[in-house]
């Protein structure tokens, strides 16, 4: 399947990043405090999405996750974060 040029999207707190199919290539998350977490869903929201990854950090720090050629999603990218102090940037490539 053909892929478009990669795009960065920055999100603060919960939110829909993209609705459609493509590939997640990288994820950068700033965790505000110990025990913070972010869940990445393949879908438009928590209720209809499928969990793709769940990241938990035990200290205040930034975590960079690189996914090689990419992690396939079919229905969209939705981020669910523990609170609005967490920030995430997603590098993704939509299908053509």
C-alpha positions in Angstrom: 0.0 0.0 0.0 1.4 3.4 -1.0 2.2 5.9 1.8 2.2 9.7 1.8 4.9 11.9 3.3 5.3 11.7 7.0 3.5 14.2 9.3 4.1 15.3 12.9 1.1 16.1 15.1 1.4 17.5 18.7 -1.3 16.7 21.2 -1.9 17.9 24.8 -4.2 15.6 26.7 -6.7 13.3 25.1 -7.5 13.7 21.4 -8.0 12.3 17.9 -4.8 12.7 15.8 -6.1 11.3 12.5 -9.1 9.4 11.2 -8.1 6.9 8.5 -5.5 4.3 7.7 -1.7 4.6 7.7 1.5 3.9 9.8 2.8 5.3 13.1 6.5 5.7 12.7 7.5 7.4 16.1 6.0 8.7 19.3 7.4 11.3 21.7 5.7 11.6 25.0 6.4 14.1 27.9 5.3 12.5 31.2 4.6 15.2 33.8 4.9 13.0 36.8 5.6 9.4 37.9 2.9 7.0 37.1 1.6 9.0 34.1 0.5 7.0 31.1 -0.7 7.2 27.5 -2.6 4.7 25.5 -2.6 4.8 21.7 -5.7 3.5 20.0 -6.4 2.4 16.5 -9.8 4.2 16.1 -11.7 7.4 16.6 -12.0 7.2 20.4 -11.5 5.0 23.5 -14.9 3.2 23.1 -14.5 2.1 19.5 -10.7 1.9 19.3 -8.3 -1.1 19.6 -5.3 -0.6 21.9 -2.1 -0.4 19.9 0.3 0.5 22.7 0.3 1.5 26.4 3.2 3.5 27.8 3.7 4.1 31.5 6.5 6.2 33.0 7.6 6.2 36.6 9.3 9.6 36.7 9.0 13.0 35.0 10.7 12.6 31.7 10.4 12.5 27.9 10.2 9.2 26.2 10.9 8.7 22.4 9.6 5.5 20.8 10.7 4.6 17.3 8.8 1.9 15.4 11.1 1.1 12.6 9.2 1.0 9.3 6.0 1.8 11.2 3.1 0.3 13.1 0.0 -0.2 11.0 -3.3 1.3 12.0 -6.6 1.0 10.0 -9.2 3.3 11.6 -7.3 6.3 13.0 -5.0 7.4 15.8 -6.5 8.4 19.2 -4.4 9.2 22.3 -5.8 8.7 25.8 -3.6 10.4 28.4 -3.8 10.3 32.2 -4.2 14.1 32.4 -3.8 17.3 30.4 -0.2 17.8 31.7 1.0 15.0 29.3 2.1 16.0 25.8 2.7 13.7 22.9 4.0 14.2 19.3 3.2 11.5 16.8 5.0 10.9 13.5 2.7 9.1 11.1 2.3 8.4 7.4 -1.3 8.2 6.0 -2.1 5.9 3.1 -2.6 7.4 -0.3 
